[in-house]
């Protein structure tokens, strides 16, 4: 199951508290002048006052701050290990080349073994439906950006859409190149922390998104799995693979949730499970993996504790992530409509929606990045009767939407930051620092003027 390797450079947590206090002081000054503000400004200020009060209540204790510090320092050492970094680069290159070879291999296989393979001709494509596919993909991206933006705003009271989009690009890119999608959360935490998001929120935001997304995914795929058996729309091979994927995902999430809610019993279960894996020679170092798993569980527990007092936020996040999967699983139907009818089975929206969910379930337990291999096999098995000779091209469009787009988007964000974004951020940060200094200087000048004026008035009264 997906694991969060907490990363990032530690920001001074005292500064975080001071910033919150400064924001509260500013809001207090604004509240004093509400009589001069309009109705909507007063409502906005009252809302922000409540949010600031909530943030003050959620301030970490000294002991918790120390734990966050230790996690960040440990992660930083792991990231700066040059030997590990080199191995990861080699693996990433290998997985990328493997994906290209796989696609080329499937194309060659289709050309030589399929009697009805149809070469792609642009004149045959329905471009209106391609536009709808891209529109749905844009909707998926917007929903993901919204969830990250919402969490950032809830923690910092700052609206940062650009950071949310770039953070999503980093998250999806590393999910796409790391087996089992197990590294994006860590890189997102690092990225947020490097963009002036305090340490505690930078760690909790990726974990929160992971929790809500997994819950939403289990809900949607469970409904689709049940409907596939009721309607008889599944095939034996795909059904078995999707059931295995769902059971493994459900057990992993349920186990982590249970362990998070019952820490003492959870520790015993984790200890027993790791000892079993050590005896089976799957794991070697018991202490190392026990600490890692318990840190992961501890992070989950903190998230559950935090959101237990914000049920409305939990419902909102899960609902929005459900919308994300509805948009994502709607894409295959419009891909099907992009190609001319091949004289085979006539598809409908419901069947294609269910198929998309089964494809992700069947490939979810494959250790290769993006479920490579199983994703393509299940797509071909489910859609060949509908698309005939266009199956390969439809599969290529689906993989672009569900996998290759994440690679392209992430690479774009990394290149942008390397060429311009990092330099721009340092300049903007310096600009804000100078603005704060000038505001402080202005306040000092005004205060000095008032003191001198008061002295002159006293002298005039004496005279």
C-alpha positions as CSV (number, residue, x, y, z in Angstrom):
1,X,0.0,0.0,0.0
2,X,1.0,3.6,-0.4
3,X,3.5,4.8,2.1
4,X,4.4,8.4,3.1
5,X,8.2,9.0,3.4
6,X,8.1,12.3,5.2
7,X,10.6,14.8,3.7
8,X,11.5,18.4,3.8
9,X,13.7,21.0,5.3
10,X,12.5,22.2,8.8
11,X,11.2,25.7,9.2
12,X,11.4,27.4,12.5
13,X,8.2,26.5,14.3
14,X,8.4,29.5,16.5
15,X,8.2,31.7,13.4
16,X,5.0,29.8,12.5
17,X,3.4,30.8,15.8
18,X,4.6,34.4,15.5
19,X,3.1,34.6,12.0
20,X,-0.2,33.3,13.3
21,X,-0.1,35.9,16.1
22,X,0.7,38.7,13.7
23,X,-2.2,37.6,11.4
24,X,-4.4,37.6,14.5
25,X,-3.2,41.1,15.5
26,X,-3.9,42.4,12.0
27,X,-7.4,40.9,12.1
28,X,-8.0,42.5,15.5
29,X,-7.1,45.9,14.1
30,X,-9.4,45.3,11.1
31,X,-12.2,44.2,13.5
32,X,-11.9,47.5,15.3
33,X,-12.7,49.4,12.1
34,X,-15.7,47.2,11.0
35,X,-17.9,50.2,11.4
36,X,-16.3,51.8,8.4
37,X,-16.5,48.6,6.3
38,X,-19.4,47.3,4.2
39,X,-21.6,44.3,5.2
40,X,-19.6,41.7,3.2
41,X,-16.2,42.9,4.6
42,X,-17.5,42.5,8.1
43,X,-18.7,38.9,7.4
44,X,-15.3,38.1,5.8
45,X,-13.4,39.5,8.8
46,X,-15.6,37.5,11.3
47,X,-14.9,34.3,9.3
48,X,-11.2,35.0,9.3
49,X,-11.3,35.7,13.1
50,X,-12.9,32.3,13.6
51,X,-10.3,30.6,11.4
52,X,-7.4,32.3,13.2
53,X,-8.9,31.2,16.6
54,X,-9.1,27.7,15.2
55,X,-5.4,27.8,14.1
56,X,-4.3,29.0,17.5
57,X,-6.1,26.1,19.1
58,X,-4.4,23.7,16.7
59,X,-0.9,25.0,17.5
60,X,1.4,22.0,18.2
61,X,2.8,21.5,21.7
62,X,6.6,21.6,22.3
63,X,6.8,17.8,22.3
64,X,4.9,17.5,19.0
65,X,7.1,20.2,17.5
66,X,10.1,18.3,18.4
67,X,8.7,15.1,16.8
68,X,8.0,17.0,13.5
69,X,11.6,18.4,13.6
70,X,13.0,14.9,14.0
71,X,11.0,13.6,11.1
72,X,12.1,16.4,8.9
73,X,15.8,16.0,9.9
74,X,15.7,12.2,9.3
75,X,14.0,12.7,5.9
76,X,16.5,15.3,4.9
77,X,19.4,13.0,5.6
78,X,17.7,10.3,3.5
79,X,17.1,12.6,0.6
80,X,20.7,13.9,0.7
81,X,22.1,10.4,0.5
82,X,23.8,10.6,-3.0
83,X,24.0,6.8,-3.4
84,X,20.2,6.4,-2.9
85,X,19.5,9.4,-5.2
86,X,21.6,7.8,-7.9
87,X,19.8,4.5,-7.6
88,X,16.4,6.2,-7.8
89,X,17.5,8.1,-10.9
90,X,18.6,4.9,-12.6
91,X,15.3,3.2,-11.6
92,X,13.2,6.1,-12.9
93,X,15.0,6.0,-16.2
94,X,14.5,2.3,-16.4
95,X,10.8,2.5,-15.7
96,X,10.4,5.3,-18.3
97,X,12.2,3.3,-21.0
98,X,10.2,0.2,-20.0
99,X,6.9,2.1,-20.6
100,X,8.0,3.3,-24.0
101,X,9.2,-0.3,-25.0
102,X,5.9,-1.7,-23.7
103,X,3.8,0.7,-25.8
104,X,5.9,0.0,-28.9
105,X,5.6,-3.7,-28.2
106,X,1.9,-3.6,-28.0
107,X,1.7,-1.6,-31.2
108,X,3.8,-4.2,-33.0
109,X,1.8,-7.1,-31.5
110,X,-1.4,-5.5,-32.7
111,X,-0.1,-4.9,-36.2
112,X,1.1,-8.5,-36.7
113,X,-1.4,-10.5,-34.7
114,X,-4.7,-8.7,-35.1
115,X,-6.6,-9.1,-38.3
116,X,-8.7,-6.0,-37.8
117,X,-5.9,-3.6,-36.7
118,X,-6.7,-0.1,-38.2
119,X,-4.0,2.5,-38.8
120,X,-4.9,5.8,-37.3
121,X,-6.3,8.4,-39.8
122,X,-7.2,11.9,-38.5
123,X,-10.1,12.0,-40.9
124,X,-11.8,9.2,-38.9
125,X,-11.4,11.0,-35.5
126,X,-14.3,12.9,-33.9
127,X,-12.5,16.0,-32.6
128,X,-15.5,17.2,-30.6
129,X,-15.2,14.1,-28.3
130,X,-11.5,14.6,-28.1
131,X,-12.3,18.1,-26.8
132,X,-14.7,16.5,-24.2
133,X,-12.0,14.1,-23.1
134,X,-9.6,17.0,-22.6
135,X,-12.3,18.9,-20.7
136,X,-12.9,16.0,-18.4
137,X,-9.1,15.7,-17.8
138,X,-9.0,19.4,-17.0
139,X,-11.8,18.8,-14.5
140,X,-9.8,16.1,-12.8
141,X,-6.8,18.4,-12.5
142,X,-9.0,21.3,-11.2
143,X,-10.5,19.0,-8.5
144,X,-7.1,17.9,-7.4
145,X,-5.8,21.4,-7.3
146,X,-8.9,22.5,-5.3
147,X,-8.4,19.9,-2.6
148,X,-4.7,20.9,-2.1
149,X,-5.6,24.6,-2.2
150,X,-8.4,24.0,0.4
151,X,-6.0,22.3,2.8
152,X,-3.3,25.0,2.3
153,X,-5.9,27.8,3.0
154,X,-7.3,26.0,6.0
155,X,-3.8,25.7,7.5
156,X,-2.3,29.1,6.5
157,X,-5.3,31.3,5.6
158,X,-3.5,32.1,2.3
159,X,-5.0,31.6,-1.1
160,X,-2.2,30.0,-3.2
161,X,-3.6,28.5,-6.4
162,X,-0.3,28.5,-8.3
163,X,1.4,26.6,-5.5
164,X,-1.5,24.1,-5.3
165,X,-1.2,23.4,-9.1
166,X,2.6,23.0,-9.0
167,X,2.4,20.9,-5.8
168,X,-0.1,18.6,-7.7
169,X,2.3,18.3,-10.6
170,X,5.1,17.3,-8.2
171,X,2.8,14.8,-6.4
172,X,1.5,13.1,-9.6
173,X,4.9,13.0,-11.3
174,X,6.6,11.1,-8.5
175,X,3.6,8.9,-8.0
176,X,3.9,8.0,-11.7
177,X,7.6,7.1,-11.6
178,X,7.8,5.3,-8.3
179,X,6.4,1.7,-7.9
180,X,3.0,1.4,-6.2
181,X,2.6,5.2,-6.3
182,X,4.5,5.4,-3.1
183,X,6.6,8.6,-3.2
184,X,4.5,11.6,-4.4
185,X,3.3,12.5,-0.9
186,X,6.8,12.9,0.4
187,X,7.9,15.1,-2.5
188,X,4.8,17.3,-2.1
189,X,5.6,17.8,1.6
190,X,9.1,18.8,0.7
191,X,7.9,21.2,-2.0
192,X,5.3,22.9,0.2
193,X,7.9,23.3,2.9
194,X,10.3,24.9,0.5
195,X,7.6,27.3,-0.6
196,X,7.1,28.9,2.9
197,X,4.4,26.5,4.1
198,X,5.1,25.8,7.8
199,X,6.5,22.4,8.6
200,X,3.4,20.9,10.3
201,X,0.9,21.8,7.5
202,X,3.5,20.8,4.9
203,X,3.5,17.3,6.4
204,X,-0.2,17.0,7.1
205,X,-1.5,18.2,3.7
206,X,-0.1,15.3,1.6
207,X,-1.2,12.8,4.2
208,X,-4.7,14.3,4.4
209,X,-5.1,14.1,0.6
210,X,-4.0,10.5,0.6
211,X,-6.5,9.6,3.3
212,X,-9.5,11.2,1.6
213,X,-8.5,10.1,-1.9
214,X,-8.2,6.4,-0.8
215,X,-11.5,6.5,1.0
216,X,-13.2,8.0,-2.0
217,X,-11.5,5.5,-4.4
218,X,-12.7,2.5,-2.3
219,X,-16.3,3.9,-2.2
220,X,-16.4,4.4,-6.0
221,X,-14.7,1.1,-6.9
222,X,-16.8,-0.9,-4.5
223,X,-20.0,0.4,-6.2
224,X,-18.5,-0.4,-9.6
225,X,-17.4,-3.9,-8.6
226,X,-20.8,-4.7,-7.3
227,X,-22.6,-3.4,-10.4
228,X,-20.2,-5.3,-12.7
229,X,-21.4,-8.6,-11.2
230,X,-25.1,-7.5,-11.1
231,X,-25.0,-6.4,-14.8
232,X,-22.7,-9.2,-15.9
233,X,-20.4,-6.7,-17.6
234,X,-17.1,-8.1,-16.3
235,X,-14.8,-10.8,-17.7
236,X,-13.3,-13.7,-15.7
237,X,-9.7,-12.6,-15.8
238,X,-10.5,-8.9,-15.2
239,X,-13.0,-9.8,-12.4
240,X,-10.5,-11.9,-10.5
241,X,-7.7,-9.3,-10.8
242,X,-10.1,-6.4,-9.8
243,X,-11.3,-8.4,-6.8
244,X,-7.7,-9.0,-5.7
245,X,-6.9,-5.3,-6.1
246,X,-10.0,-4.2,-4.1
247,X,-9.4,-6.7,-1.3
248,X,-5.7,-5.7,-0.9
249,X,-6.6,-1.9,-1.0
250,X,-9.5,-2.3,1.4
251,X,-7.5,-4.4,3.9
252,X,-4.6,-2.0,3.8
253,X,-6.7,1.1,4.4
254,X,-8.9,-0.6,7.0
255,X,-5.9,-1.9,8.9
256,X,-4.2,1.5,8.9
257,X,-7.5,3.2,10.1
258,X,-8.0,0.6,12.8
259,X,-4.4,0.9,14.0
260,X,-4.7,4.6,14.0
261,X,-7.8,4.6,16.2
262,X,-6.5,1.9,18.6
263,X,-2.8,2.6,19.1
264,X,-2.0,0.0,21.7
265,X,-3.6,-2.9,19.9
266,X,-2.2,-1.4,16.6
267,X,1.3,-1.6,18.0
268,X,0.9,-5.3,18.8
269,X,-0.5,-6.0,15.3
270,X,2.3,-4.1,13.6
271,X,4.9,-5.9,15.7
272,X,3.3,-9.3,14.9
273,X,3.0,-8.6,11.2
274,X,6.7,-7.4,10.8
275,X,8.0,-10.4,12.9
276,X,6.1,-12.7,10.5
277,X,7.6,-11.0,7.5
278,X,11.1,-11.2,9.0
279,X,10.6,-15.0,9.6
280,X,9.5,-15.4,6.0
281,X,12.7,-13.6,5.0
282,X,10.7,-10.9,3.2
283,X,12.1,-8.2,5.5
284,X,15.5,-8.2,7.2
285,X,15.7,-5.4,9.8
286,X,12.8,-5.6,12.3
287,X,13.6,-2.4,14.2
288,X,14.0,-0.3,11.1
289,X,10.7,-1.3,9.5
290,X,8.8,-1.2,12.8
291,X,9.8,2.4,13.4
292,X,8.9,3.3,9.8
293,X,5.5,1.7,10.0
294,X,4.7,3.2,13.4
295,X,5.7,6.7,12.2
296,X,3.4,6.2,9.2
297,X,0.6,5.1,11.6
298,X,1.3,8.0,13.9
299,X,0.9,10.4,11.0
300,X,-2.5,8.8,10.2
301,X,-3.5,9.1,13.8
302,X,-2.7,12.8,13.9
303,X,-4.7,13.4,10.8
304,X,-7.7,11.5,12.2
305,X,-7.4,13.5,15.5
306,X,-7.2,16.8,13.6
307,X,-10.2,16.1,11.3
308,X,-12.4,14.5,14.0
309,X,-13.3,18.1,15.0
310,X,-14.0,19.1,11.4
311,X,-16.6,16.7,10.1
312,X,-17.9,19.2,7.5
313,X,-14.4,19.4,6.0
314,X,-14.1,15.6,5.9
315,X,-17.4,15.3,4.0
316,X,-16.4,18.0,1.6
317,X,-13.0,16.4,0.9
318,X,-14.4,12.9,0.3
319,X,-17.2,14.3,-1.8
320,X,-14.9,16.3,-4.0
321,X,-12.6,13.3,-4.4
322,X,-15.6,11.1,-5.4
323,X,-16.3,13.8,-8.1
324,X,-12.7,13.4,-9.2
325,X,-13.1,9.7,-9.8
326,X,-16.5,10.2,-11.6
327,X,-14.8,12.6,-14.0
328,X,-11.8,10.2,-14.5
329,X,-13.9,7.1,-15.1
330,X,-16.1,9.0,-17.6
331,X,-13.2,9.5,-19.9
332,X,-13.1,6.0,-21.6
333,X,-16.7,6.4,-22.9
334,X,-15.8,9.6,-24.7
335,X,-12.6,8.0,-26.0
336,X,-14.8,5.3,-27.4
337,X,-17.0,7.9,-29.2
338,X,-13.9,9.4,-30.7
339,X,-13.5,6.5,-33.2
340,X,-16.0,5.3,-35.9
341,X,-18.2,2.3,-35.1
342,X,-16.4,-1.0,-35.9
343,X,-19.5,-3.2,-36.2
344,X,-18.9,-4.9,-32.8
345,X,-20.7,-4.4,-29.5
346,X,-22.4,-1.1,-28.8
347,X,-21.1,0.4,-25.6
348,X,-23.0,2.6,-23.1
349,X,-21.7,5.1,-20.5
350,X,-22.5,2.9,-17.5
351,X,-20.5,-0.1,-18.8
352,X,-17.5,2.0,-19.7
353,X,-17.5,3.8,-16.4
354,X,-17.4,0.4,-14.6
355,X,-14.7,-0.9,-16.9
356,X,-12.5,2.1,-16.1
357,X,-12.8,1.4,-12.3
358,X,-12.1,-2.3,-12.9
359,X,-8.9,-1.4,-14.9
360,X,-7.5,0.6,-12.0
361,X,-8.5,-2.1,-9.5
362,X,-6.8,-4.8,-11.5
363,X,-3.6,-2.8,-11.9
364,X,-3.4,-1.3,-8.4
365,X,-1.4,-4.2,-6.9
366,X,1.2,-4.3,-9.8
367,X,4.5,-3.1,-8.4
368,X,5.5,-1.3,-11.6
369,X,4.8,2.5,-11.8
370,X,1.3,3.3,-13.0
371,X,0.3,-0.4,-13.0
372,X,2.2,-0.7,-16.3
373,X,1.4,-3.9,-18.2
374,X,-1.7,-4.9,-16.3
375,X,-3.4,-1.6,-17.2
376,X,-2.8,-2.1,-20.9
377,X,-3.8,-5.8,-20.8
378,X,-7.1,-5.2,-19.0
379,X,-8.0,-2.3,-21.2
380,X,-7.5,-4.4,-24.4
381,X,-9.4,-7.3,-22.8
382,X,-12.4,-5.1,-21.9
383,X,-12.6,-2.7,-24.9
384,X,-11.6,-4.9,-27.9
385,X,-15.2,-6.0,-28.6
386,X,-16.3,-2.3,-28.8
387,X,-13.4,-0.7,-30.6
388,X,-12.0,-3.4,-32.8
389,X,-9.0,-2.2,-34.8
390,X,-8.9,1.1,-32.9
391,X,-8.3,-0.6,-29.5
392,X,-4.6,0.3,-29.5
393,X,-5.2,3.9,-30.3
394,X,-8.0,4.2,-27.6
395,X,-5.7,2.5,-25.1
396,X,-2.9,5.1,-25.9
397,X,-5.4,7.9,-25.3
398,X,-6.5,6.4,-22.0
399,X,-2.9,6.0,-20.8
400,X,-2.2,9.6,-21.8
401,X,-5.1,10.7,-19.6
402,X,-4.4,8.3,-16.7
403,X,-0.6,8.2,-16.7
404,X,1.5,10.0,-19.3
405,X,-0.2,13.4,-18.7
406,X,1.1,13.2,-15.1
407,X,4.6,12.7,-16.3
408,X,4.4,15.6,-18.8
409,X,2.8,17.9,-16.2
410,X,5.4,17.0,-13.5
411,X,8.3,17.5,-15.9
412,X,6.9,20.8,-17.0
413,X,6.7,22.0,-13.3
414,X,10.2,20.8,-12.6
415,X,11.6,22.5,-15.7
416,X,9.7,25.8,-15.0
417,X,11.0,25.9,-11.4
418,X,14.5,25.1,-12.5
419,X,14.6,27.7,-15.2
420,X,12.5,30.5,-13.7
421,X,10.2,29.6,-10.8
422,X,12.8,29.1,-8.0
423,X,14.4,32.4,-8.9
424,X,11.0,34.2,-9.1
425,X,10.0,32.8,-5.7
426,X,13.3,34.0,-4.1
427,X,12.6,37.5,-5.6
428,X,9.0,37.6,-4.4
429,X,10.0,36.4,-0.9
430,X,12.6,39.2,-0.8
431,X,10.1,41.7,-2.1
432,X,7.6,40.8,0.7
433,X,10.3,41.0,3.3
434,X,11.2,44.5,2.1
435,X,7.5,45.5,2.1
436,X,7.2,44.3,5.7
437,X,10.2,46.3,6.6
438,X,8.9,49.4,4.9
439,X,5.5,48.9,6.7
440,X,7.3,48.6,10.0
441,X,9.4,51.7,9.2
442,X,6.1,53.6,8.3
443,X,4.5,52.6,11.6
444,X,7.6,53.8,13.5
445,X,7.5,57.1,11.7
446,X,3.8,57.6,12.4
447,X,4.3,56.7,16.0
448,X,7.2,59.1,16.3
449,X,5.2,61.8,14.6
450,X,2.3,61.3,17.1
451,X,4.6,61.4,20.1
452,X,6.2,64.7,18.9
453,X,2.7,66.1,18.2
454,X,1.6,65.2,21.7
455,X,4.7,66.9,23.1
456,X,4.0,70.1,21.1
457,X,0.4,70.2,22.2
458,X,1.4,69.8,25.9
459,X,3.8,72.7,25.5
460,X,1.2,74.9,23.8
461,X,-1.3,74.2,26.7
462,X,1.3,75.2,29.3
463,X,1.9,78.4,27.5
